[in-house]
Amino acid sequence: MDRRFLTVLGVSLVFALVVSAIFYQISAGRGSPAPKAEDTNMKDLVVAVRPLPVGATIKPEDVKVVQVPASQFPKGGISTVEEVIDRPVISNILADEPVHEGRLAARGSGLGLAPIIPKGMRAVTIRVNDVAGVAGFVLPGMRVDVLVTGRPPDNDEGTVTMTVLQNILVLSAGQTIQPDAEGRAINAPTVTLLVTPEQAETLTLAANEGRVQLVLRNGSDQSIAKTKGKALSELYKPLEQRRRKARRPPQPRVIVREVPRPVAPPPPPQNEVVVIRGTKATVQVVNAAPNGD
């Protein structure tokens, strides 16, 4: 083989390798920028050791401290364990998730359900059964309407059902303030609702004076329906109309017959005189005298 050809081929390969190496260095430099100076500064961050449900109070064994770059420190994060000890959880925190300030209530705000009640609101618990509780399909976080059935005073229409509250948040079902791990419904005899003080009065009165029914609604539906209520007399109105129709007496039949017109009496007979002249006879009418003679 020609030595000149081998020399040119070797030089070409070396040149190609050099160009490839330079191109690779340029591409790698663009893909991974040089670390910033602040990334070398590490900061303490409090994270959860295990899942922390709503209503739980954080203990020292529930959290730990890890170090993260200062540029990756989350907004609202907490750096010291002392800041989270004995504070109630108002939003679920997963394992190894940073503990945010917005997911904790103030220390001393209460235990269980109390910390998650917003200022100015109230939590009212009412007793329900399987039917009133939508057959047990009421979970914390759902929204419901409240219906009451009773007999209002001075009302002639009997029993009445009315919608007294709409779009009410369910805080807890029974003693549980969150669904179970599998998201199944909770069959609970009591349901706690988040209401205003005025709504709390309405709900308490409805539970004491009538039968309360919860109506499940879509959580994204924020509309307020305008209802008039339904009375017992209106519920059975079609049946009463059929009964009235059955008790109605038969109407008399009206028969229209044509009455014959009266026939005019024949004219009174006239006085006639037969006049014979030769062989020809004629009849002449002679009017009677006015005096009847």
C-alpha positions in Angstrom: 0.0 0.0 0.0 1.2 3.5 -0.8 3.0 5.1 2.2 1.7 8.5 1.3 -1.9 7.2 1.4 -1.3 5.8 4.9 0.2 9.0 6.1 -2.8 11.1 4.9 -5.2 8.6 6.5 -3.5 8.7 9.8 -3.4 12.5 9.9 -7.1 12.6 9.0 -8.0 10.3 11.9 -5.9 12.3 14.4 -7.6 15.5 13.2 -11.0 13.9 13.5 -10.4 12.8 17.0 -9.1 16.2 18.0 -12.2 17.9 16.6 -14.5 15.4 18.3 -12.9 16.0 21.6 -13.2 19.8 21.3 -16.8 19.5 20.3 -17.6 17.2 23.2 -16.0 19.6 25.7 -18.0 22.5 24.3 -21.3 20.5 24.5 -20.6 19.3 28.0 -19.8 22.8 29.2 -23.2 24.1 27.9 -25.2 21.2 29.4 -23.9 21.5 32.9 -23.2 25.1 33.9 -20.6 25.8 36.5 -21.9 25.6 40.0 -22.8 28.9 41.5 -21.0 30.2 44.5 -24.1 30.1 46.7 -24.6 26.3 45.9 -21.6 25.6 48.1 -23.5 27.1 51.1 -25.6 24.4 52.8 -28.6 25.1 55.0 -30.5 23.0 57.5 -34.1 21.9 56.6 -36.6 20.1 58.8 -38.3 17.1 57.0 -40.8 14.5 58.2 -39.6 11.1 59.2 -43.0 9.5 58.7 -46.4 10.6 57.2 -48.0 13.2 59.5 -51.8 13.3 59.2 -54.1 16.2 59.8 -54.6 16.8 63.5 -51.4 15.2 64.6 -49.1 17.0 67.0 -45.4 16.9 66.0 -43.0 15.2 68.4 -39.2 15.2 68.2 -39.2 11.6 66.8 -41.5 12.7 63.9 -38.9 15.0 62.2 -35.3 15.2 61.3 -32.8 17.8 59.9 -31.1 17.4 56.6 -28.8 19.8 54.7 -29.7 21.2 51.3 -28.1 23.9 49.1 -29.2 27.3 50.0 -30.5 27.8 46.5 -32.8 24.8 46.9 -34.2 25.8 50.3 -38.0 25.8 49.9 -40.1 28.9 50.6 -41.7 28.6 54.0 -39.2 25.9 55.1 -38.1 25.5 58.7 -34.5 25.1 59.8 -34.8 24.1 63.5 -36.7 21.3 65.1 -37.6 23.6 68.0 -39.9 25.6 65.7 -42.1 22.6 64.9 -42.3 20.7 68.2 -45.8 20.5 69.7 -47.4 22.2 66.7 -50.6 20.7 65.2 -50.6 19.6 61.6 -53.4 21.2 59.5 -52.4 19.6 56.1 -51.0 16.2 55.4 -47.2 15.9 55.3 -45.6 12.9 53.5 -42.5 11.1 54.7 -39.3 12.9 53.7 -41.3 15.9 52.8 -40.1 19.3 54.1 -42.2 20.7 56.9 -43.7 24.0 55.7 -44.9 26.8 57.9 -48.2 26.9 56.1 -49.0 23.3 57.1 -48.7 23.8 60.8 -51.0 25.6 63.2 -49.7 27.9 66.0 -48.4 26.2 69.1 -51.2 26.0 71.7 -54.1 26.3 69.2 -55.5 23.0 70.3 -55.5 19.4 69.4 -57.3 17.3 66.8 -60.0 19.2 64.8 -59.6 22.6 66.5 -56.5 23.9 64.7 -58.0 23.4 61.3 -61.1 25.6 62.0 -60.5 29.0 60.4 -61.0 32.2 62.4 -64.6 33.3 62.5 -65.9 29.8 61.6 -67.5 27.0 63.7 -67.5 23.3 63.7 -70.9 21.7 64.4 -71.5 18.0 64.8 -74.8 16.4 64.0 -76.0 12.9 64.3 -77.0 11.1 61.1 -77.9 7.5 60.1 -76.9 5.6 57.0 -79.6 7.2 54.9 -79.1 10.7 56.2 -75.4 10.4 55.7 -75.7 9.4 52.1 -75.3 5.7 53.0 -72.0 6.3 54.6 -70.4 8.0 51.6 -69.5 11.1 53.4 -65.7 11.8 53.7 -63.8 14.7 55.2 -63.2 17.3 52.6 -66.5 16.7 50.7 -69.2 19.3 50.4 -72.9 18.7 51.2 -76.3 20.4 51.3 -78.4 20.2 54.4 -82.1 19.4 54.1 -84.6 19.4 57.0 -88.0 17.7 57.1 -90.6 18.8 59.6 -94.0 20.3 60.2 -93.8 24.1 60.5 -96.2 25.8 63.0 -99.4 27.3 61.6 -99.0 25.4 58.4 -102.0 23.7 56.7 -99.8 21.9 54.1 -98.5 19.3 56.5 -94.9 18.1 56.5 -92.5 20.2 54.5 -88.9 19.6 53.3 -86.6 22.5 52.7 -82.9 23.1 51.9 -81.5 25.2 54.8 -77.8 25.1 54.1 -75.8 24.7 50.9 -72.2 24.0 49.9 -71.1 23.1 53.5 -67.6 21.6 54.0 -67.4 18.2 55.9 -64.6 18.4 58.5 -64.9 14.9 59.9 -67.0 11.8 59.8 -67.3 10.2 63.2 -63.9 10.5 65.0 -62.0 10.6 61.7 -60.9 13.8 60.1 -59.4 12.2 57.0 -60.2 9.2 54.8 -58.4 5.9 55.4 -55.4 4.8 53.4 -57.5 3.2 50.7 -59.9 6.1 50.4 -62.9 4.1 51.5 -66.0 5.7 52.9 -66.5 6.0 56.6 -69.7 4.7 58.1 -70.1 7.1 61.0 -73.1 8.1 63.1 -71.9 11.7 63.3 -70.7 14.3 60.8 -68.9 17.5 61.7 -69.6 20.5 59.4 -67.7 23.8 59.0 -70.2 26.7 59.2 -70.5 30.3 60.2 -72.0 31.2 63.6 -75.4 32.0 62.0 -75.3 28.7 60.0 -74.5 26.9 63.3 -77.8 28.2 64.8 -79.7 27.1 61.7 -78.2 23.7 61.7 -78.7 23.1 65.4 -82.4 24.2 65.2 -83.0 21.9 62.2 -81.4 18.9 64.0 -83.6 19.4 67.1 -86.9 20.3 65.4 -86.9 18.0 62.3 -85.1 15.2 60.5 -81.8 16.2 58.9 -80.7 14.8 55.5 -77.3 15.4 53.9 -77.2 15.7 50.1 -73.8 15.1 48.5 -72.7 17.6 45.8 -69.7 18.1 43.5 -66.9 19.9 45.2 -66.3 22.1 42.2 -69.9 23.2 42.1 -70.1 26.5 44.0 -73.5 27.5 42.8 -76.4 28.2 45.3 -79.7 26.9 44.1 -82.9 28.8 44.9 -85.5 26.3 46.1 -89.0 26.9 47.5 -89.2 23.7 49.5 -91.7 20.9 48.9 -94.9 20.4 51.0 -96.5 17.1 51.6 -99.7 18.3 49.9 -97.7 19.1 46.7 -96.1 15.7 46.8 -99.4 13.9 46.6 -101.2 16.5 44.5 -101.4 14.2 41.3 -103.0 11.5 43.4 -105.5 13.9 44.9 -106.4 15.2 41.5 -107.2 11.7 40.3 -109.3 11.1 43.4 -111.3 14.2 42.9 -111.9 13.3 39.3 -113.2 9.8 40.4 -115.6 11.3 43.0 -117.0 13.9 40.6 -120.8 13.2 39.9 -121.9 12.6 36.3 -123.0 15.7 34.4 -126.6 15.7 33.0 -126.9 15.2 29.3 -128.5 18.1 27.5 -130.6 17.1 24.5 -131.6 19.8 22.1 -134.7 19.1 20.1 -136.2 21.3 17.3 -139.6 22.7 18.2 -142.0 22.8 15.2 -143.2 26.2 14.3 -146.9 27.0 14.9 -149.1 26.7 11.9 -151.2 29.8 11.1 -155.0 29.2 11.5 -157.0 29.0 8.2 -158.8 32.2 7.2 -162.5 32.4 8.2 -165.0 31.1 5.7 -166.4 33.8 3.3 -170.0 34.2 2.2 -170.5 32.8 -1.3 -173.4 33.2 -3.6 -174.0 31.1 -6.7 -175.4 33.0 -9.6 -176.9 31.1 -12.5 -177.4 32.8 -15.8 -178.9 30.5 -18.3 -176.6 27.5 -18.5 -173.6 29.3 -16.8 -173.2 29.3 -13.1 -170.8 31.6 -11.3 -169.8 31.9 -7.6 -169.5 35.4 -6.1 -168.2 36.3 -2.6 -170.3 38.5 -0.6 -168.5 40.2 2.3 -170.3 40.1 5.6 -171.7 43.3 7.0 -169.6 45.0 9.6 -172.3 44.5 12.2 -172.5 40.8 11.5 -176.0 40.9 9.8 
